[in-house]
């Protein structure tokens, strides 16, 4: 599982669970097509693998943000 600094994870969860944060996450989920397919044919019926890879990368970032919002990531404790 992805490791993230505990302070960053807690700050992200706090920011993303505000009404504004929830609105932003909802927008990003829709804009990135997170709940849609990655390989979508164009109007001529062809799938562009480069476009699909870019779309997959965008979805991965939004997925990470959703996990941060829900506090689902493991994080590293640092002794300061």
N, C-alpha and C positions, 0 to 999 in steps of 0.2 A: 504494500500500500504506500502511497505517496507520503513523504515526510514533510512537515512544514513546522516552522518555528511556532511555539505555543502562543507567544504574544501576538504574532500575526494572525493566527487562526482565531483566537479569541476576539481580536479587534474586527476581523472580517465578519464573524458571526454576529457581533453586536451591531455593526453598521448595516448588514444586509437583512436584519430582522426588523428594522424600523419600517414604518409605512413607505418611506421613500425608497429604501433598499428593496423592499418587496416589489414595488412598482418597477424598479430598474431590472430586477431579476426576471420578472414576468415579461418585460419588453425584450430582454436579451434571449430568453427562451424562444419567443416567437420569431424574432429577427434572425436568429441563427438556424432556425428549423430543427431545434434539438429533438423534438418529438416526431420529426418527419424522417423520411429515408435520405440517405446520403447520395446514392446514385440515382439521379433524376435525369430522364431523357430530355433533350432539348426538343424544339418544335419539329425537327426532322427525324426524331426518334433515336438519335445518337447520344451516347453517354460520353462525356469528356472526363477522362480519368484525372486530369489536372484540376479541373473544377471540383470534382468529387473530393480530391485530397484536400483542397483548400477549405471546402465546406466541412470536411471531417475535422480539420484543425480548429475551425471556428467553434464547432460543436463541443470539442474537447475543452476549450477554455470556458465556455458557458457551463458545461457539466461540472468543472472544477469550482466555479463560482456557486453553483447550486449546492454542492457538497459542503463548501465553506459556510453557506447560509444555514445549513442544517446541522453543522458541527459534526459532520461524518468523517472527517479526516483525522488520521493519527498525527500527532505532532511531537516534536522533539522538545524536551525540557532542557533549558540551558541554565547552568548555575552561574549567576552573576554576582 
